[in-house]
């Protein structure tokens, strides 16, 4: 199901980067009725409007608005967005093609990504005008407000978003400027997105990582002790640093843990706090 929406949020100009006030999503309690019908309608309240389209369900509220050309609307004070996910990695996509700077601040993006009081997402992705001869520019704010150079799942969502905005059909490809360099996503005939991310960066000083490198100057299948548990890790960068592990040295696979999410969070926080990777680390 694709979801398009607009949230009431004071937008900042490139010259004004201070944190603007944020309207909590809790402030309105619209009455919803779910029907098993085809189509698309939108919900409007004092602070939030959501347009949802699905083959099996629509959302109805007391006040209706036309869903046509939803993303083409430019009401003052509304930030239009669409939610996408790639393998569960979810993002808020914003059409920012009319400005070379993101429409919201990193602080606002962090509030929008909050899964309890905001929209909820792993990050906010902006589709900006292309530079250096590219068709588009992609910028990302993570859920903590930091800005990575690149994200593989994010650029796939970005490509589908562009296809929707430009009403592209069939096999398409275009150039995207990112902090990690040029990316050329290709939309397949079946709607799937293919992206050549280039060769992985394994050299420890280029990832970068402070973990001891092997004779090839990389950290591949190395031992890492975290709270008395030895993990088998590989440090790699695809534009942003990753610490990849399939489990512990004893061979216990991550998927055998009943508390998989907790294990990843503890592992990731320790890696970050110990500065084993110089930048924000993604644990896979």
C-alpha angles and dihedrals in degrees: 000000000000117000125199121185148157126222126199103245130145105248120220127222119228089259095050111064101158119121110270124207117276126217110224116234088222093070096085131050108192119186110243130197119196118210131183095234135118122250144058132273133163137234122221128191134155093279110013138045122183129188114194129185125190138154091233110025142037132186121232130189137174093269119046131195130189113268093207116123090352096168092050092067118104107190114170113255096017124113108205116209144162126214118227133167135200113201089336093311098125129200142182107232119206127191101229099159092123094063138042092218127060114266093231135042125251088251092055091047090055090053092049091050093053106116094208104043104014138045093284124234145138090247149334118255122200125204104212133174115284122259133197090026097308124132096233143002122225122204127176135200113199121223089265093051096256120130119229123198096235146349125201097208089040095056090050090054088045091055093052090047091053090049089055093046094048094038091235121176134190125005111351138166133185140169123257127193113218136168088259094052136261118351123186111197118192123207111213127218090258092054096255118132124233119197128184103213093183126230118332117250109235103161105114096224091051098047082044113232135151093211114116111272125223127234089284090057091247137107104234123155090346127161117253122182114214116177092331095314119109114220128193106231142177123197115212139158128212091173093310127047121265131187106206123197133170093190145292129330090256089064099256106151120224091237090064091065114099088206098048095151093049091048092053093047093050092044093048096047092051092048089051097044093049090053092232085145117040096218137036105306129217114211117211 
